[in-house]
Amino acid sequence: MKTEDKIKQQLTENPIIIYMKGTPEVPACGFSARAVAAIKSTGVDFAWINVLESPFILEKLPEVSNWPTYPQLFVNGEIVGGCDIVEEMLMNGELMKLLKQTVDA
C-alpha cells in the first residue's frame, strides 16, 4: 500500500486523529504535548499516529495535508491545524464544539 493510501485510510477510519511526535502519554516535542493536552481536555476520544515511528508518513503527510509542521489534527478527514490553532480553538470553545459534533454524529 502506498503511503498516501495508508494516510487516506487512517483519515477515513478515524474521525478524530492527530499526527504527532511521540505518543499522547509521552510526547516527543512541546508542540505535540500542548496540542494533545488541549484535545485531552475536551474528554473526547481520538486516534493518534507517532510520526517518529512512521518515517514514510512523516515525510509524505505534509504533501497530503498541505501543512508543513507537526502536530497535525484532522477531523472527518480534513486538516484542522497544528498546535497554535488547536489551542486557540480550545480557548474560544470551537474545539470542544467541533469534537463533540464529530463523536455525536
C-alpha positions as CSV (number, residue, x, y, z in Angstrom):
1,M,0.0,0.0,0.0
2,K,1.3,3.4,-0.9
3,T,2.0,5.8,1.9
4,E,-0.7,8.3,0.6
5,D,-3.2,5.4,0.6
6,K,-2.3,4.5,4.1
7,I,-2.8,8.1,5.3
8,K,-6.2,8.3,3.5
9,Q,-7.2,5.0,5.1
10,Q,-6.3,6.4,8.6
11,L,-8.2,9.6,7.9
12,T,-11.3,7.6,6.8
13,E,-11.2,5.1,9.7
14,N,-10.6,7.7,12.5
15,P,-12.9,10.7,12.7
16,I,-10.5,12.5,15.0
17,I,-6.8,11.8,14.6
18,I,-3.6,13.7,15.4
19,Y,-0.3,13.0,13.7
20,M,2.3,13.9,16.3
21,K,5.8,13.4,17.5
22,G,5.7,10.8,20.3
23,T,2.6,9.5,22.0
24,P,-0.2,11.2,24.0
25,E,1.4,9.7,27.1
26,V,5.0,10.7,26.2
27,P,5.0,13.5,23.6
28,A,8.4,14.0,21.9
29,C,8.1,17.7,21.4
30,G,6.4,20.6,23.2
31,F,4.0,21.4,20.3
32,S,2.7,17.9,20.3
33,A,2.4,17.9,24.1
34,R,0.4,21.2,24.0
35,A,-1.9,20.0,21.2
36,V,-2.6,16.7,22.9
37,A,-3.3,18.4,26.2
38,A,-5.8,20.6,24.5
39,I,-7.6,17.7,22.9
40,K,-7.5,15.6,26.1
41,S,-9.1,18.4,28.0
42,T,-12.2,18.0,25.9
43,G,-12.7,14.4,27.1
44,V,-13.2,13.2,23.5
45,D,-11.5,10.1,22.4
46,F,-9.1,10.4,19.5
47,A,-6.7,8.4,17.5
48,W,-3.0,9.3,17.1
49,I,0.0,8.4,14.9
50,N,3.6,8.8,16.1
51,V,5.2,10.1,13.0
52,L,8.7,9.5,14.5
53,E,7.9,5.7,14.3
54,S,6.4,6.1,10.8
55,P,9.1,7.9,8.7
56,F,7.2,7.5,5.4
57,I,4.1,9.2,6.9
58,L,6.4,11.9,8.5
59,E,7.8,12.6,5.0
60,K,4.5,12.3,3.0
61,L,1.8,13.8,5.2
62,P,2.8,17.4,4.6
63,E,2.2,16.9,0.9
64,V,-1.2,15.3,1.5
65,S,-2.4,17.9,4.1
66,N,-0.6,20.9,2.6
67,W,0.5,21.6,6.2
68,P,4.3,21.7,6.8
69,T,4.7,21.1,10.5
70,Y,3.7,18.7,13.3
71,P,1.4,18.0,15.1
72,Q,-1.5,17.9,12.6
73,L,-5.0,17.4,13.8
74,F,-7.6,16.1,11.4
75,V,-11.4,15.9,12.0
76,N,-13.5,14.0,9.5
77,G,-10.6,13.7,7.1
78,E,-10.0,17.5,7.0
79,I,-6.9,19.3,8.4
80,V,-7.8,21.5,11.4
81,G,-4.3,22.7,12.1
82,G,-1.4,22.5,14.4
83,C,-0.6,23.3,18.0
84,D,-1.4,27.1,17.9
85,I,-4.7,26.6,16.1
86,V,-5.8,23.7,18.3
87,E,-5.0,25.8,21.5
88,E,-6.8,28.9,20.1
89,M,-9.9,26.7,19.2
90,L,-9.8,25.3,22.8
91,M,-9.8,28.8,24.3
92,N,-12.7,30.1,22.2
93,G,-14.8,27.0,22.6
94,E,-14.6,25.9,18.9
95,L,-12.5,22.7,19.7
96,M,-15.0,21.3,22.1
97,K,-17.9,22.0,19.8
98,L,-16.2,20.5,16.7
99,L,-15.0,17.4,18.5
100,K,-18.4,16.8,20.3
101,Q,-20.3,17.2,17.0
102,T,-17.9,14.7,15.4
103,V,-18.4,12.0,18.0
104,D,-22.2,12.6,18.3
105,A,-22.7,12.4,14.6
